[in-house]
């Protein structure tokens, strides 16, 4: 896949333009978006993502188009877990709903920047050292096991992590517990202090870093093309703010999401190890020769990812089918 410098520049400029548009059109004036607004704009961003996949398919072929769609769906699934953590962070800091859009958009931009750095580093490492796939694969399998074991304790783990981050931030920054609109800093008695909104961003930024460590090796297990890795990440993150307000409490009903994500990460991890064995150059493995092992196709990867997400979602909604009815009963009473 050959992507020219001009195509890279145009792609990045368009993505930046979409984020700038999102800020001035929706985030600049603090408000809590309605369901209709969130649904409409999330639909727009999904259509853009799908259309871009069609462009990739037409210009570079169906193989790269399939890799893009597999990467996009995987990053979208991992973003769901990211959203759940965002909800915990917003709740912990009691961020007013009308200011959450600003925090989310800045957090999403930070996530894209961090992932861009990891993408560049990952691409350089892969080009220079084929054995990096062993490390990526082992890391994803480890992450999958940890995610599986931590199921049901995500909130406690995240709150403990946040308390450590904020305690460290407060040691070096003068802070206040009071919000001043959507300002990140304010003045109290002539002294510049940090508002809880900035502390929220610190917590989200650290979370973005951790999620980048998982998501980039995962998508490199589906494609080796940095352009596809970057654009799939960008489009998956682009509608995350609208999705946050759109699905709201639905995330709490996806009780098996962590299990589904752990299966997907483990699957991609195994795929990476198989690929590393197939391209093996390490002298202590098969004498430095390639190992004859089956490789997982992009079509199979896409099928497994979609299948696991469908099963996970249906099983979760079935498990919590009485939850919405109970919530409705409580409201009526």
C-alpha positions in Angstrom: 0.0 0.0 0.0 1.6 3.2 -1.2 0.3 6.4 0.5 2.0 9.6 -0.7 3.0 12.5 1.6 0.3 14.6 0.0 -2.4 12.0 0.8 -1.1 11.9 4.4 -1.3 15.7 4.7 -4.8 15.9 3.2 -6.0 13.1 5.5 -4.6 14.7 8.7 -5.9 18.1 7.6 -9.5 16.7 7.1 -9.5 14.9 10.4 -8.2 18.1 12.2 -10.9 20.1 10.4 -13.6 17.7 11.6 -12.5 18.1 15.2 -12.3 21.9 14.8 -15.8 21.9 13.3 -17.1 19.7 16.2 -15.7 22.1 18.7 -17.1 25.3 17.2 -20.5 23.7 16.2 -21.2 21.9 19.5 -18.7 22.3 22.3 -17.8 26.0 22.3 -21.1 26.9 23.9 -21.5 24.6 27.0 -24.8 22.6 26.9 -26.1 19.1 27.4 -26.8 17.7 24.0 -30.2 16.1 23.4 -30.6 12.5 22.3 -31.6 13.7 18.8 -28.5 15.8 18.4 -26.2 13.1 19.6 -27.9 10.4 17.4 -27.7 12.6 14.3 -24.1 13.6 14.6 -23.0 10.1 15.6 -24.7 8.8 12.6 -22.9 11.4 10.4 -19.5 10.3 11.8 -20.3 6.6 11.3 -21.3 7.3 7.7 -18.0 9.2 7.2 -16.1 6.2 8.6 -17.9 3.7 6.4 -17.5 6.0 3.3 -13.8 6.3 4.0 -13.5 2.5 4.1 -15.1 2.4 0.7 -12.6 5.0 -0.6 -9.7 2.8 0.8 -11.3 -0.2 -1.0 -11.6 1.6 -4.3 -8.1 3.1 -4.3 -6.0 0.4 -2.7 -8.1 -2.8 -3.1 -10.5 -5.0 -1.1 -7.7 -6.4 1.1 -6.8 -3.0 2.6 -10.5 -2.0 2.7 -11.2 -5.2 4.8 -8.2 -4.4 7.1 -9.6 -0.9 7.6 -13.1 -2.1 8.5 -11.6 -4.8 10.9 -9.4 -2.2 12.5 -12.3 0.4 12.8 -14.7 -2.1 14.4 -12.0 -3.3 16.8 -11.1 0.2 17.9 -14.8 1.1 18.2 -15.2 -1.9 20.5 -12.2 -0.9 22.6 -13.6 2.6 22.8 -16.7 1.3 24.5 -14.5 0.2 27.4 -12.9 3.7 27.2 -16.3 5.3 27.5 -17.2 3.3 30.6 -14.0 4.6 32.3 -14.9 8.2 31.2 -18.3 7.8 32.9 -16.6 6.7 36.1 -14.2 9.7 35.9 -17.0 12.2 35.2 -19.0 10.8 38.1 -16.0 10.9 40.5 -15.4 14.5 39.8 -19.1 15.4 39.6 -18.5 17.2 36.3 -21.7 19.2 35.4 -23.4 17.7 32.3 -23.1 20.9 30.3 -19.3 20.9 30.7 -18.7 17.3 29.9 -18.6 17.8 26.1 -15.5 20.0 26.4 -13.7 17.5 28.6 -14.6 14.6 26.3 -13.5 16.4 23.1 -10.1 17.5 24.6 -9.7 13.9 26.0 -10.4 12.4 22.6 -7.9 14.7 20.9 -5.3 13.8 23.5 -6.1 10.1 22.8 -5.6 10.6 19.1 -2.3 12.4 19.6 -1.0 9.7 21.9 -2.1 6.9 19.5 -0.4 8.8 16.7 2.9 8.7 18.6 2.5 5.0 19.3 1.5 4.3 15.7 4.7 6.0 14.5 6.9 4.1 17.0 5.1 0.8 16.3 5.5 1.2 12.5 9.2 1.9 12.9 9.7 -1.0 15.2 7.8 -3.4 12.9 9.8 -2.3 9.9 13.1 -2.7 11.7 12.4 -5.8 13.8 10.0 -8.5 12.8 10.2 -10.1 16.3 8.3 -7.1 17.7 5.2 -9.1 16.8 6.1 -11.6 19.5 6.1 -8.8 22.1 2.8 -7.3 20.7 1.2 -10.8 20.7 2.3 -11.7 24.3 1.2 -8.2 25.6 -2.3 -8.6 24.1 -2.7 -12.1 25.5 -1.6 -10.8 28.9 -4.0 -7.9 28.6 -6.8 -10.2 27.7 -6.2 -12.4 30.7 -6.0 -9.4 33.0 -9.2 -7.9 31.5 -11.0 -11.3 32.0 -9.8 -11.6 35.7 -10.7 -7.9 36.5 -14.3 -8.3 35.2 -16.7 -6.9 37.8 -14.0 -4.9 39.5 -13.4 -2.3 36.8 -14.9 0.6 38.8 -12.9 -0.1 42.0 -9.7 -0.5 40.0 -10.3 2.8 38.1 -11.2 4.8 41.2 -8.0 3.6 42.9 -6.0 4.5 39.9 -7.6 8.0 39.8 -7.0 8.7 43.4 -3.3 8.0 42.9 -3.1 10.2 39.8 -5.0 13.1 41.5 -3.0 12.8 44.7 0.2 13.2 42.7 -1.3 16.1 40.7 -2.3 17.9 43.8 1.2 17.6 45.2 2.5 19.8 42.4 -0.5 22.0 41.5 -2.6 24.4 43.5 -6.2 23.2 43.2 -9.7 24.2 44.2 -12.8 21.9 44.6 -15.0 24.5 43.0 -15.9 24.7 39.3 -15.7 28.1 37.5 -17.8 27.4 34.5 -15.9 25.4 31.9 -12.6 27.0 32.8 -9.6 24.8 33.5 -8.0 27.3 35.8 -9.3 30.2 37.9 -8.1 32.8 40.3 -8.9 32.7 44.1 -7.6 35.6 46.2 -5.4 36.6 43.3 -3.8 33.2 43.1 -4.1 31.0 40.0 -5.4 27.6 40.8 -6.5 24.5 38.9 -10.2 23.6 38.8 -11.6 20.0 39.0 -12.2 20.2 35.2 -8.4 20.2 34.6 -8.0 17.4 37.2 -10.6 15.4 35.2 -8.6 15.9 32.1 -5.4 14.7 33.8 -7.2 11.5 34.8 -8.6 11.1 31.3 -5.2 11.8 29.7 -3.6 9.0 31.8 -6.4 6.7 30.9 -5.9 7.5 27.2 -2.3 6.5 27.6 -3.2 3.1 29.0 -5.8 2.5 26.3 -3.3 3.4 23.6 -1.0 0.7 24.9 -3.7 -1.8 24.2 -5.3 -0.5 21.1 -2.2 0.0 18.9 -0.8 -3.5 19.2 -4.3 -4.8 18.7 -4.8 -3.0 15.4 -1.3 -3.8 14.2 -2.4 -7.4 14.5 -5.0 -6.7 11.8 -2.9 -4.6 9.4 0.7 -3.5 9.1 -0.2 -0.3 7.3 0.3 2.9 9.5 -2.2 4.8 7.3 -5.0 2.3 8.0 -4.0 2.1 11.7 -4.2 5.9 12.0 -7.4 6.5 10.1 -9.2 3.6 11.8 -8.3 5.0 15.2 -9.2 8.6 14.2 -12.7 7.6 12.9 -13.4 5.3 15.9 -12.6 8.2 18.2 -14.4 10.9 16.2 -17.9 9.9 17.3 -17.0 9.0 20.8 -18.3 12.2 22.3 -21.7 11.8 20.8 -21.8 8.1 21.7 -21.1 9.0 25.3 -24.4 11.0 25.5 -26.3 8.7 23.2 -26.0 5.4 25.0 -25.7 6.7 28.5 -26.8 4.0 30.9 -26.8 1.3 28.2 -23.1 0.8 28.9 -24.0 -0.5 32.4 -26.1 -3.2 30.7 -23.2 -4.5 28.6 -22.1 -6.7 31.5 -20.2 -9.1 29.3 -18.3 -6.4 27.3 -15.1 -7.1 29.1 -15.3 -10.8 28.3 -15.9 -10.0 24.7 -13.0 -7.6 24.5 -10.7 -10.1 26.3 -11.6 -12.8 23.7 -10.9 -10.3 20.8 -7.6 -9.2 22.3 -6.5 -12.8 22.9 -7.5 -13.8 19.4 -5.5 -11.0 17.9 -2.6 -11.8 20.2 -2.5 -15.4 19.0 -2.7 -14.1 15.4 0.3 -11.9 16.0 2.3 -14.8 17.5 1.4 -17.0 14.6 2.5 -14.2 12.2 5.7 -13.7 14.2 6.5 -17.5 13.9 5.7 -17.4 10.2 8.2 -14.5 9.7 10.6 -15.7 12.4 14.2 -14.6 12.3 15.2 -15.3 15.9 18.0 -17.8 16.0 16.8 -19.6 19.1 13.5 -20.5 17.5 13.7 -23.1 14.7 17.3 -22.1 14.1 16.2 -18.7 12.8 14.1 -20.2 10.1 10.4 -19.5 9.4 8.0 -21.8 11.2 5.3 -23.4 9.1 2.1 -22.3 10.9 -1.3 -21.3 9.7 -2.0 -17.6 9.4 -5.3 -16.0 10.1 -6.8 -14.1 7.2 -8.3 -10.6 7.4 -11.7 -12.0 6.5 -11.6 -14.5 9.4 -10.4 -11.7 11.8 -13.3 -9.5 10.7 -15.8 -12.4 11.2 -14.5 -13.3 14.6 -14.5 -9.7 15.8 -18.1 -9.0 14.6 -19.3 -12.4 15.9 -17.9 -11.9 19.4 -19.3 -8.4 19.6 -22.8 -9.6 18.5 -22.8 -12.5 21.0 -21.5 -10.3 23.8 -24.1 -7.6 23.2 -27.0 -10.0 22.8 -26.0 -12.0 25.9 -25.5 -8.8 27.9 -28.9 -7.3 27.0 -30.6 -10.7 27.6 -28.9 -10.9 31.0 -30.0 -7.4 32.0 -33.4 -7.5 30.2 -35.2 -6.9 33.5 -33.0 -3.9 34.4 -34.8 -1.4 32.1 -38.2 -2.7 33.2 -37.1 -2.2 36.9 -35.8 1.3 36.1 -39.1 2.2 34.4 -41.1 0.9 37.4 -39.0 3.1 39.7 -39.7 6.1 37.6 -43.4 5.5 37.6 -43.5 5.0 41.3 
